[in-house]
Amino acid sequence: MHCYYCDKDARAVCRFCGAAVCSDHTKAGRFVSGWASHGELSGTRADYVIVNNAIWCGSCSVQPVYAMR
């Protein structure tokens, strides 16, 4: 497999866009995935998974989605 950006041998896959990336184009960051529930009867509940050093290509645009009230 080759790097999507420069055609060198890929070392990882971007967690967000799925592009194969070489060591020059690999960045690592914190990835948080989960949900939160706010209800009158159940109160506030949350379940999250936090992954440190998640692979990111550095080029794709990662944008959080915020719940609208």
N, C-alpha and C positions, 0 to 999 in steps of 0.2 A: 504494500500500500504506500502511496506517495502523498506528500504534503499537498494540501489543496492550494496553498499559496506560492510554493516555490519548487515543487517537484522533487525535493529531497525525500529520503526514507521517513515515513511517518513514525512517531513514537507514542502518540496518544490520539484520542478522539475528543473533540470539544463536547462538553456536557450539555451545551445549550443548542448548538446548530448541527452537531454531528459531523463536522468537517474533520478529516484526518489532518494532524499537524506534526511538524518536525520539532526538534528541541528548540530551534530558534523562534518558532511561532507559538510555543506553549507558554501559557501563563496559568497561575493557580490562584484561586480565591475561595471565598466562603460561599457556600450554596445552602439556602434555607428553603425547605419545602414543607408545607403543612396547611392546616386549616384552623379556623377559630369559629366558634359558634356563640352567639349572644342571644339568649332567650329569657323571657320573663320567668318561666317556670324552672328552667334548667340552669340558669345563671350563665356564667362565662366558662367555656371549655375550649381548650386548645390542644392540638397534637402536632408537633413539629419534628422534623429531622434536620439536623445541621451537619453538613459535611465540610470540613476544612480541607483545603488544597484540592478543590474540584478543578478539573482541567477546563480552561477557557482559551479559545483561539486568539482572543484579543481584538478580533475584527467584527464579530457579530454583535448586534445591538440587543443587550439584555435589559428589559425594562420591567419593573415590578408592576403588578396589577393590584390596585387598592379597592377594597369593597366600598361601594357607594351606599350611603344611608338615605 
